[in-house]
């Protein structure tokens, strides 16, 4: 069960970093490094749903227990 929850907080793109950023337009979460890479490369579609986003649509994500 613990391993299941651990995978839920890992970034689905790099599978290494914990999710710490969310795209406010669609609600999908990724690590900040992956989101910043997409923005730098001008690939501004959400990897999960293809909804367009920009720097203003990325918010910090805080997970608490």
N, C-alpha and C positions, 0 to 999 in steps of 0.2 A: 504494500500500500504506500509506503514511504517513497519508493522509487516512482510510482505513478505520479505523485504530487511533485516530485523533483522534475520530471519531464514536463509537467504543466507550466513550470516557471522558467524553463529554458527557451531561448530564442529558437523559433522553428526554422530560421534561415541558417545560422551558424551552428546551432545545437551545442554551443559551448557557454556563452554568456547568459546570465539571467536577464529576463525581460525587465527593462527599466524605462521604456518609452512606449507611448501609445499614440496612435493616429486618431485624433479626435473626430474626424469625419466619419470613420467606419468602426472605430473601437478595437481594432486589431493591435496586438502588442508584440514588440520585438525588442532586441537590445539596441541601445543608442548607436553603437558602432555600425550595425547593419543599416539602420535607417539613415545615418549620416552618409554612408557610402552611396546609398541609392540617390540621395539628394545631390551629392557631389557629381555623380555620373549623369545627372538629369533624368534619372529613371524614377519618375515621381508617381508611380502607380503602386498601390498597396500590393504586396506579394500575395496576400490572401484573397483579395476580392477585386483587384485592378481599379479601385476607385482612386482618382487623382488626389494628391495631397502636396503640400508645400511646407516650408519651415514653420509657418505659423500654426499648422495643424498638428504638429508633434508636441506632445506634452509629457512631462515626467510621470512615471508610474511608481507608486509606492505600495509595496506588498507588506502587509503586517499580519501577525498571527493572533 
